[in-house]
Amino acid sequence: MQWAIIAITRTLFRPMKKSILLFTAVTLFSVSSIFAQNTVSRSVITFKIKNLGINTEGKIGGLQASVRFNPADLATAVIEASVDVTTINTDNSLRDDHIKSDEFFDAAHFPKILIRSVSIKHKSGNKYTGQFNLTIKNRTLPVEIPFTYTQNGGIMELTGTFTINRRDYGVGENSLTLSDNVIISVDTELKN
């Protein structure tokens, strides 16, 4: 009798199990296609910090981004991106190596800087403000970033500038010559 009940149960639930698996696979495929990597067609990410009272500038590359942005539905907007710390370039290789060392970014252990939106609000026209989680050296802190968004055909452009305190992320120590504040500017084009 028990074998008959088990056989009937297996027969009844086998199609349901296949349906659940199919539904899960379709759902995961749909979600992964929504969050698929966007193709970065142009990216300029710069930083500026005062060193001995003089602005020192540099660039960072290797941008990878996944953006879902519909100005009419900001509640579902998601911006995720990462940059490659090993690409830091200040036009001075000795300084670049020092910045990438464990004293500052520790690129060997923390090769990526990550950012993910938490919420986005419309200000006016094509201007927005986003609340983001920024992760540097495994420290994640909230940061507010004002930015502009434009869409032209299949290309979206995002530009913004914001300031962080490098010491909040464990990048370097207290210094009389190096400012704590770093100004970061992003100008990027992405293909949908």
C-alpha positions in Angstrom: 0.0 0.0 0.0 2.8 2.4 0.9 4.5 1.7 -2.4 1.3 2.5 -4.3 0.9 5.9 -2.5 4.6 6.7 -3.2 4.2 5.8 -6.9 1.0 7.9 -7.2 2.6 10.8 -5.4 5.6 10.7 -7.7 3.4 10.5 -10.7 1.3 13.4 -9.6 4.1 15.7 -8.6 6.6 14.9 -11.4 4.8 17.2 -13.9 4.5 19.9 -11.2 8.2 19.6 -10.4 9.1 20.0 -14.1 6.8 23.1 -14.2 8.4 24.6 -11.2 11.9 24.0 -12.7 10.8 25.5 -16.0 9.3 28.5 -14.3 12.5 29.0 -12.2 14.7 28.7 -15.3 12.6 31.2 -17.3 12.5 33.6 -14.3 16.3 33.4 -13.8 16.8 34.0 -17.5 14.5 37.0 -17.6 16.2 38.5 -14.5 19.7 37.9 -15.9 18.8 39.5 -19.2 17.4 42.6 -17.4 20.7 42.9 -15.5 22.9 41.9 -18.4 26.1 43.8 -18.8 25.7 47.0 -20.9 28.4 47.6 -23.5 30.5 50.5 -22.4 31.2 52.6 -25.6 33.0 55.4 -23.8 34.1 56.0 -20.3 36.2 58.7 -18.6 36.5 58.3 -14.8 38.8 60.9 -13.2 39.8 61.7 -9.7 41.4 64.8 -8.2 43.1 65.2 -4.8 45.3 67.9 -3.3 48.8 66.8 -2.6 51.1 69.5 -1.1 48.4 72.0 -2.0 48.5 71.1 -5.7 45.7 69.2 -7.5 46.9 65.8 -8.5 44.7 64.2 -11.1 44.3 60.7 -12.4 42.1 58.2 -14.3 40.8 54.8 -13.6 39.5 52.4 -16.2 38.1 48.9 -16.7 34.5 50.1 -16.2 31.9 47.3 -16.3 28.3 48.3 -15.8 24.8 46.9 -15.6 22.2 49.6 -15.9 18.4 49.4 -15.9 17.1 53.0 -16.0 13.6 54.2 -17.0 13.0 57.8 -16.0 9.2 57.0 -15.8 9.8 54.2 -13.3 12.7 55.1 -11.0 11.5 52.6 -8.3 12.9 49.8 -10.5 16.1 51.6 -11.6 19.3 49.9 -10.9 22.8 51.1 -11.6 25.7 48.7 -10.8 29.3 49.2 -11.9 32.9 48.3 -11.1 36.2 49.7 -12.1 39.6 48.0 -12.1 42.0 49.5 -9.4 45.0 48.2 -11.4 44.3 50.7 -14.1 44.9 53.8 -12.0 47.0 56.2 -14.0 48.3 59.6 -12.8 50.9 59.9 -15.5 53.6 59.0 -12.9 54.4 55.3 -12.7 56.1 55.6 -9.3 53.1 57.3 -7.8 50.7 54.8 -9.5 52.6 51.9 -8.0 52.5 53.5 -4.6 48.7 54.2 -4.9 48.1 50.6 -5.9 50.2 49.3 -3.0 48.7 48.0 0.3 49.4 51.4 1.9 46.6 52.8 -0.3 44.2 50.7 -2.5 45.9 47.3 -2.0 45.1 46.4 -5.6 46.5 42.9 -5.1 43.8 42.1 -2.5 41.1 44.5 -3.6 41.3 44.8 -7.4 37.7 46.3 -7.9 35.8 49.3 -6.7 32.1 48.6 -6.7 29.0 50.8 -6.7 25.4 49.9 -6.6 22.3 52.2 -6.5 20.0 52.0 -3.5 17.5 54.7 -4.7 17.3 57.3 -7.4 15.2 60.5 -7.4 14.4 62.9 -10.2 15.4 66.6 -9.6 14.6 68.4 -12.8 15.0 67.9 -16.6 17.7 65.2 -17.0 19.1 65.7 -13.5 18.9 63.0 -10.8 20.3 62.2 -7.4 21.2 58.7 -6.5 21.9 57.1 -3.2 24.6 54.5 -3.8 26.6 52.0 -1.8 30.3 52.4 -2.7 32.7 49.6 -1.8 36.4 50.3 -1.7 38.8 47.8 0.0 35.8 45.8 1.3 34.3 48.8 3.1 30.9 49.7 1.9 29.5 53.2 2.7 26.6 55.2 1.4 27.3 58.1 -0.9 25.0 60.6 -2.7 25.7 61.2 -6.3 24.0 63.9 -8.4 24.1 62.9 -12.1 22.6 63.6 -15.5 21.0 61.0 -17.7 20.3 61.3 -21.4 19.2 58.7 -23.9 19.8 58.9 -27.6 18.5 55.9 -29.4 20.2 52.8 -28.0 22.9 54.9 -26.2 22.6 56.2 -22.6 24.9 58.8 -21.2 25.5 59.2 -17.5 27.7 62.0 -16.0 28.2 63.0 -12.4 30.7 64.3 -9.9 30.9 63.5 -6.2 33.3 63.8 -3.3 34.4 61.0 -0.8 36.8 60.9 2.1 39.5 58.5 1.2 40.2 57.7 4.9 36.6 56.4 5.4 37.6 53.6 3.0 41.0 52.9 4.5 42.9 54.4 1.6 46.0 55.9 3.1 46.4 57.3 6.5 46.2 60.8 8.1 48.5 63.1 6.3 49.6 66.8 6.6 50.3 66.9 2.8 47.6 64.8 1.3 44.0 65.9 1.4 41.3 63.5 2.7 38.8 64.6 0.1 38.8 63.1 -3.3 36.7 64.5 -6.2 35.5 61.8 -8.6 34.0 62.6 -12.0 32.2 60.0 -14.2 31.3 60.5 -17.9 30.2 57.4 -19.6 28.2 56.1 -22.6 26.6 52.7 -22.5 24.8 50.8 -25.2 21.6 49.0 -24.2 
